[in-house]
Amino acid sequence: MSSLILTYKHNFKKAPIVSLNGEPVLLFNQQQHTLLEVLETKKVNIFSECRNGFCGACKTKVNKGSVRYLTKPLIELKQDECLPCCCVPDTNLDLDLTTDEPSNLYVQHNKSVVFLD
């Protein structure tokens, strides 16, 4: 009995795992959607406005990994930042979603916001 060996010439790329603060949230296998859109389907809320990379409202810190932009952002980003509204993960990705409130911001228990001078 003879054996047949088949080889495939195309490399398969493993779908990136997206984590939030070290906790895996999703396997990103939808290249037609942005990172923001896919996170929203998992009920992860990231503040956003323009959804096209113009305003920078969704700017997020990247702890580990890299992204690929579907449209070039119009704002300047640091090496460890991304705009989820216009990118997809290129590798496994860990995002930091902790928020730093401005020092002049006081949030009351009834959810009203008071700015202190």
Secondary structure as GFF3:
##gff-version 3
##sequence-region A 1 117
A	DSSP	beta_strand	17	20	.	.	.	ID=ss1
A	DSSP	beta_strand	23	27	.	.	.	ID=ss2
A	DSSP	alpha_helix	35	41	.	.	.	ID=ss3
A	DSSP	beta_strand	60	64	.	.	.	ID=ss4
A	DSSP	beta_strand	67	69	.	.	.	ID=ss5
A	DSSP	beta_strand	81	82	.	.	.	ID=ss6
A	DSSP	three_ten_helix	84	86	.	.	.	ID=ss7
A	DSSP	beta_strand	87	89	.	.	.	ID=ss8
A	DSSP	beta_strand	93	96	.	.	.	ID=ss9
A	DSSP	beta_strand	105	107	.	.	.	ID=ss10
A	DSSP	beta_strand	113	115	.	.	.	ID=ss11
###
